[in-house]
Amino acid sequence: MYSLKKEHMRSHADGSVIIQTSAESTPSTPSWFGEVALMAAHLRKQGVLTKISERVRFARRRFGRYEVIDFLAILFGYAISGEPSLEAFYERLQPFAALFMALFERDQLPARSTLSRFLAALTEAPVEALRTLFLDDLLSRPVSNEKQIGGLTDRERNAWVVFDIDGTREAARQRALPQTEALPPAFRRLDDVCAPGYRGRKRGQVVRTRTVVSQAHNFQWLGSFGNRGNGHYRTECARLLQPLVVTSLCTSFQRLARFCGSTVNMALGSCWQISLASPS
């Protein structure tokens, strides 16, 4: 029985297959790397990467040879990867750092500490420039030659474009800190992004609000604004006008702004101008 089994195993052996093993570690390519490569190729083909390098500027000391596009490449990859933390993302990316940055026509990956300093020092001007650039790019290539951006027709056959303006708030809990003469003054890292405000039914001591504007028909985000505490509804309302008006210029439909959540207060007073001006 043993000999027959042995001969049977030999008869199915293929001498052309050679298996080699090595003790050297070879990292596998991350599963999300292909999606990043596809997105980078699309941005490069549409000229978006070149526009970012030319139109979005942010000068500051201790950044060395890095530009805004270097940090945006990391944020793009981190958002697509789905990694639980930035540290985990860097660990998976490190063996392929040069190849990753080459996708965005760059040659060196910024360190995590450099990225942290960049985000901490970032001002509103380059963020608005980047927001405007992406909005222009979004509207420059419509779904079809007829510039269809979606719509809604009522019973009287009037065409409308509906925008959703949604406000949310998140509460953060803060534990009590010891305060004695032997200890330095207490410092909380959330003080830069949160402040006391209305919490609703959420448990916590400080809150942060966020306002998002999107087109209801295709779920495209046209803007996202965050502020400490209860936020600045009037200021955000004025900033929301730009993407709404620019988007409306692509169609002859009437516009309708739908306020949800905490943004109901924004619809008071002068903020009703969002439904503004009929198309001309």
Secondary structure, 3 states (H helix, E strand, C coil): CHHHHHHHHHHCCCCCCCCCCCCCCCCCCCCCHHHHHHHHHHHHHCCHHHHHHHHCCCCCCCCCCCCHHHHHHHHHHHHHHCCCCHHHHHHHHHHHHHHHHHHCCCCCCCCHHHHHHHHHHCCHHHHHHHHHHHHHHHHHCCCCCCCCCCCEECCCCCEEEEEEEEEEEEEECCCCCCCCCCCCCCCCHHHHCCECCCCCCCCCCEEEEEEEEEECCCCCEEEEEEEECCCCHHHHHHHHHHHHHHHHCCCCCEEEEEEEEHHHHHHCHHHHHHHCCCCC
